[in-house]
Structure formats: structure tokens, C-alpha cells
């Protein structure tokens, strides 16, 4: 996020300006996160506090070649993947395998958190 803005709704969420402008171009009455339709055209203003925080972070994380160190993408825990497999299972045998995988991934998840703590 480089140019944060605050959408004037009850939620008051911040968005990247270009992404919000694109959403509001399609439907200027629709909150893109909540899906709530408003009786008035939605407006937004710059989020100066967030912009300042982002700029500070960028300065602190700039490398010697002038580029910013990339933030690693969050990894999906195996627990989430195993839970999705269980939900998607169509037959009992697959459900049992998926449930066992979920239990094993929960055990591994707890062990990983203990090591990191």
C-alpha cells in the first residue's frame, strides 16, 4: 500500500486509493468490503497517519541498492489446508484420512509454536 485512503462509512476502513477508485467506478454506492449499499455516493479522504507509517517502514527497510526488502508472503498453516480437505471430502474413507491429517497437523502446529516461543 502506497497511497492509503479512508472510506467514509461506519466501518472506516483504509484502502489503496487506486483499488478503491476502481471499485467505486463500478458502483459508487457499494462498500467493497461489507457489500453494504449506501444511499449516497461514497467518499474517501487520505489516511495521512497510515501513509506516514508506511513511509517510515519503507525508509527503515530500504536496502543499499535503493530497493525495499520484500515482505514474505504469509504461509498457510498445514492445519488450514487439512481442515479444507476434511470439509471437501465426499466419502467416509476420505473423511477419515482427512480427519487424521488434521489431527496430525494440529499436533505439529502446537509443537512448532512451542519451539518458536
Backbone as CSV, one residue per row, in Angstrom:
resi,resn,N_x,N_y,N_z,CA_x,CA_y,CA_z,C_x,C_y,C_z
1,UNK,0.859,-1.172,0.000,0.000,0.000,0.000,0.901,1.229,0.000
2,UNK,0.632,2.106,-0.929,1.456,3.317,-1.058,0.655,4.600,-0.858
3,UNK,-0.647,4.556,-1.178,-1.474,5.757,-1.103,-2.787,5.419,-0.397
4,UNK,-2.735,5.259,0.945,-3.928,4.836,1.680,-4.960,5.949,1.815
5,UNK,-6.218,5.540,1.709,-7.340,6.455,1.915,-8.343,5.782,2.844
6,UNK,-9.150,6.605,3.526,-10.191,6.106,4.411,-11.532,6.304,3.726
7,UNK,-12.305,5.234,3.640,-13.640,5.316,3.065,-14.597,5.792,4.146
8,UNK,-15.413,6.781,3.818,-16.339,7.354,4.800,-17.595,6.505,4.921
9,UNK,-17.472,5.448,5.731,-18.586,4.566,6.075,-18.494,4.306,7.572
10,UNK,-19.459,3.568,8.106,-19.407,3.217,9.532,-18.158,2.418,9.867
11,UNK,-17.696,1.587,8.920,-16.527,0.741,9.163,-15.244,1.560,9.183
12,UNK,-15.152,2.608,8.345,-13.980,3.468,8.323,-12.693,2.758,7.950
13,UNK,-12.761,1.811,7.046,-11.568,1.047,6.643,-10.680,1.848,5.707
14,UNK,-9.404,1.450,5.682,-8.445,2.068,4.768,-8.240,1.168,3.561
15,UNK,-8.015,1.807,2.411,-7.834,1.114,1.143,-6.688,1.771,0.393
16,UNK,-6.126,1.042,-0.557,-5.211,1.647,-1.522,-6.079,2.489,-2.458
17,UNK,-5.689,3.745,-2.657,-6.512,4.681,-3.433,-6.914,4.112,-4.794
18,UNK,-5.952,3.603,-5.552,-6.259,3.136,-6.913,-7.257,1.981,-6.900
19,UNK,-7.130,1.076,-5.937,-8.060,-0.064,-5.855,-9.460,0.411,-5.486
20,UNK,-9.546,1.334,-4.536,-10.857,1.852,-4.130,-11.503,2.644,-5.261
21,UNK,-10.713,3.453,-5.947,-11.267,4.219,-7.069,-11.850,3.286,-8.119
22,UNK,-11.158,2.184,-8.376,-11.645,1.210,-9.358,-12.973,0.600,-8.912
23,UNK,-13.067,0.238,-7.628,-14.318,-0.334,-7.104,-15.459,0.672,-7.193
24,UNK,-15.186,1.899,-6.774,-16.240,2.912,-6.757,-16.634,3.357,-8.160
25,UNK,-15.730,3.164,-9.111,-16.054,3.460,-10.504,-17.181,2.549,-10.996
26,UNK,-17.150,1.294,-10.553,-18.181,0.319,-10.935,-19.484,0.571,-10.200
27,UNK,-19.398,0.892,-8.902,-20.603,1.141,-8.101,-20.251,2.100,-6.972
28,UNK,-20.539,3.386,-7.139,-20.136,4.396,-6.149,-20.936,4.361,-4.848
29,UNK,-21.914,3.470,-4.741,-22.741,3.369,-3.542,-22.418,2.133,-2.701
30,UNK,-21.537,1.273,-3.189,-21.296,-0.033,-2.567,-19.967,-0.073,-1.823
31,UNK,-20.021,-0.430,-0.534,-18.808,-0.638,0.252,-18.170,-1.939,-0.232
32,UNK,-16.935,-1.897,-0.747,-16.332,-3.099,-1.333,-16.049,-4.222,-0.346
33,UNK,-15.930,-3.934,0.931,-15.658,-4.985,1.917,-16.953,-5.569,2.476
34,UNK,-17.834,-4.705,2.958,-19.059,-5.190,3.609,-20.152,-5.538,2.619
35,UNK,-20.087,-4.972,1.405,-21.145,-5.196,0.431,-22.392,-4.377,0.716
36,UNK,-22.307,-3.506,1.710,-23.468,-2.677,2.074,-23.643,-1.550,1.061
37,UNK,-24.883,-1.400,0.599,-25.207,-0.310,-0.317,-25.604,0.908,0.502
38,UNK,-25.132,2.063,0.089,-25.436,3.317,0.783,-26.339,4.171,-0.094
39,UNK,-27.036,5.096,0.523,-27.958,5.970,-0.200,-27.235,7.134,-0.864
40,UNK,-25.959,7.310,-0.523,-25.179,8.410,-1.080,-23.915,7.861,-1.741
41,UNK,-23.360,8.646,-2.633,-22.094,8.274,-3.267,-21.023,8.258,-2.184
42,UNK,-20.258,7.186,-2.136,-19.229,7.059,-1.107,-18.037,7.959,-1.417
43,UNK,-17.507,8.559,-0.388,-16.358,9.459,-0.499,-15.217,8.919,0.362
44,UNK,-14.017,9.381,0.059,-12.857,8.980,0.859,-11.898,10.160,0.981
45,UNK,-11.032,10.061,1.990,-10.000,11.073,2.213,-8.678,10.367,2.464
46,UNK,-7.555,11.062,2.252,-6.250,10.450,2.518,-6.116,10.032,3.984
47,UNK,-5.460,8.901,4.210,-5.149,8.452,5.564,-3.688,8.827,5.816
48,UNK,-3.479,10.039,6.295,-2.125,10.576,6.467,-1.324,9.795,7.503
49,UNK,-1.978,9.351,8.569,-1.268,8.611,9.619,-0.718,7.298,9.071
50,UNK,-1.565,6.560,8.351,-1.110,5.297,7.778,-0.042,5.543,6.717
51,UNK,-0.214,6.560,5.899,0.780,6.868,4.861,2.139,7.166,5.494
52,UNK,2.146,7.935,6.570,3.385,8.255,7.269,4.040,6.991,7.838
53,UNK,3.221,6.110,8.395,3.733,4.849,8.941,4.342,3.994,7.841
54,UNK,3.673,3.926,6.696,4.189,3.159,5.558,5.516,3.748,5.083
55,UNK,5.579,5.064,4.971,6.818,5.713,4.525,7.955,5.463,5.501
56,UNK,7.667,5.514,6.804,8.691,5.200,7.810,9.191,3.772,7.637
57,UNK,8.253,2.833,7.445,8.632,1.435,7.277,9.493,1.266,6.027
58,UNK,9.108,1.910,4.951,9.877,1.803,3.710,11.300,2.337,3.895
59,UNK,11.433,3.469,4.596,12.775,4.023,4.856,13.608,3.062,5.695
60,UNK,13.005,2.481,6.720,13.727,1.575,7.618,14.120,0.262,6.937
61,UNK,13.379,-0.131,5.908,13.612,-1.420,5.264,14.232,-1.296,3.883
62,UNK,14.733,-0.131,3.563,15.367,0.075,2.269,16.745,-0.585,2.268
63,UNK,17.080,-1.252,1.180,18.376,-1.906,1.067,19.390,-0.927,0.486
64,UNK,20.639,-1.344,0.422,21.692,-0.456,-0.078,21.521,-0.098,-1.551
65,UNK,20.809,-0.945,-2.302,20.600,-0.641,-3.726,19.354,0.216,-3.962
66,UNK,18.744,0.704,-2.874,17.589,1.584,-3.001,16.259,0.867,-3.111
67,UNK,16.290,-0.466,-3.090,15.046,-1.234,-3.154,14.621,-1.617,-1.751
68,UNK,13.366,-1.916,-1.601,12.839,-2.323,-0.308,12.857,-3.838,-0.207
69,UNK,13.290,-4.339,0.958,13.239,-5.778,1.182,11.794,-6.230,1.086
70,UNK,11.522,-7.263,0.302,10.138,-7.729,0.200,9.681,-8.372,1.500
71,UNK,8.427,-8.166,1.818,7.838,-8.813,2.984,7.415,-10.200,2.542
72,UNK,7.861,-11.238,3.237,7.492,-12.582,2.802,5.986,-12.794,2.909
73,UNK,5.440,-13.510,1.939,4.010,-13.827,1.964,3.745,-14.781,3.116
74,UNK,2.646,-14.575,3.836,2.348,-15.490,4.939,2.103,-16.898,4.408
75,UNK,2.616,-17.861,5.131,2.440,-19.249,4.733,1.139,-19.784,5.320
76,UNK,0.420,-20.551,4.528,-0.815,-21.151,5.008,-0.445,-22.317,5.913
77,UNK,-0.903,-22.285,7.158,-0.594,-23.405,8.047,-1.178,-24.702,7.505
78,UNK,-0.475,-25.796,7.760,-0.950,-27.110,7.332,-2.310,-27.414,7.952
79,UNK,-2.576,-26.834,9.111,-3.859,-27.049,9.782,-5.003,-26.565,8.890
80,UNK,-4.826,-25.394,8.281,-5.870,-24.830,7.427,-6.082,-25.718,6.197
81,UNK,-4.992,-26.140,5.585,-5.098,-26.995,4.401,-5.784,-28.314,4.754
82,UNK,-5.436,-28.896,5.889,-6.044,-30.161,6.299,-7.532,-29.980,6.606
83,UNK,-7.883,-28.873,7.224,-9.298,-28.603,7.515,-10.099,-28.445,6.225
84,UNK,-9.509,-27.800,5.238,-10.193,-27.641,3.947,-10.402,-28.996,3.262
85,UNK,-9.400,-29.868,3.380,-9.549,-31.204,2.789,-10.673,-31.967,3.477
86,UNK,-10.782,-31.825,4.789,-11.839,-32.517,5.521,-13.210,-32.002,5.089
87,UNK,-13.343,-30.702,4.952,-14.619,-30.118,4.535,-14.985,-30.563,3.122
88,UNK,-13.995,-30.698,2.257,-14.245,-31.052,0.858,-14.444,-32.555,0.644
89,UNK,-14.145,-33.369,1.659,-14.231,-34.832,1.499,-15.654,-35.258,1.148
90,UNK,-15.749,-36.183,0.177,-17.066,-36.622,-0.313,-17.489,-37.989,0.230
91,UNK,-16.535,-38.798,0.657,-16.888,-40.129,1.143,-16.239,-40.361,2.510
92,UNK,-16.717,-41.394,3.195,-16.253,-41.649,4.562,-14.763,-41.962,4.640
93,UNK,-14.242,-42.744,3.714,-12.823,-43.096,3.745,-11.959,-41.835,3.614
94,UNK,-12.350,-40.945,2.715,-11.605,-39.690,2.534,-11.737,-38.814,3.772
95,UNK,-12.930,-38.805,4.376,-13.134,-38.017,5.608,-12.234,-38.511,6.737
96,UNK,-12.124,-39.822,6.867,-11.277,-40.400,7.924,-9.821,-40.014,7.700
97,UNK,-9.335,-40.159,6.453,-7.945,-39.767,6.152,-7.724,-38.281,6.414
98,UNK,-8.693,-37.472,5.996,-8.564,-36.028,6.184,-8.598,-35.665,7.669
99,UNK,-9.434,-36.349,8.431,-9.509,-36.080,9.872,-8.196,-36.451,10.555
100,UNK,-7.614,-37.576,10.165,-6.314,-37.979,10.731,-5.224,-36.967,10.363
101,UNK,-5.256,-36.496,9.117,-4.272,-35.493,8.691,-4.451,-34.199,9.476
102,UNK,-5.702,-33.850,9.748,-5.971,-32.631,10.523,-5.436,-32.767,11.944
103,UNK,-5.681,-33.901,12.575,-5.172,-34.124,13.935,-3.647,-34.053,13.938
104,UNK,-3.004,-34.696,12.971,-1.534,-34.684,12.894,-1.018,-33.266,12.675
105,UNK,-1.687,-32.510,11.813,-1.211,-31.143,11.561,-1.421,-30.254,12.779
106,UNK,-2.476,-30.518,13.557,-2.681,-29.755,14.799,-1.561,-30.044,15.788
107,UNK,-1.182,-31.318,15.895,-0.079,-31.688,16.786,1.209,-30.998,16.341
108,UNK,1.489,-31.011,15.044,2.695,-30.364,14.512,2.644,-28.859,14.714
109,UNK,1.466,-28.277,14.546,1.300,-26.829,14.718,1.620,-26.432,16.152
110,UNK,1.117,-27.208,17.128,1.397,-26.919,18.539,2.885,-27.056,18.830
111,UNK,3.527,-28.112,18.300,4.960,-28.306,18.521,5.766,-27.159,17.932
112,UNK,5.386,-26.691,16.743,6.083,-25.586,16.101,5.982,-24.312,16.933
113,UNK,4.781,-24.053,17.475,4.597,-22.863,18.301,5.373,-22.941,19.605
114,UNK,5.507,-24.129,20.163,6.279,-24.273,21.404,7.749,-23.985,21.147
115,UNK,8.255,-24.443,20.003,9.662,-24.226,19.668,9.925,-22.747,19.455
116,UNK,8.995,-22.073,18.777,9.181,-20.651,18.462,9.043,-19.769,19.684
117,UNK,8.319,-20.230,20.684,8.053,-19.384,21.872,9.231,-19.219,22.761
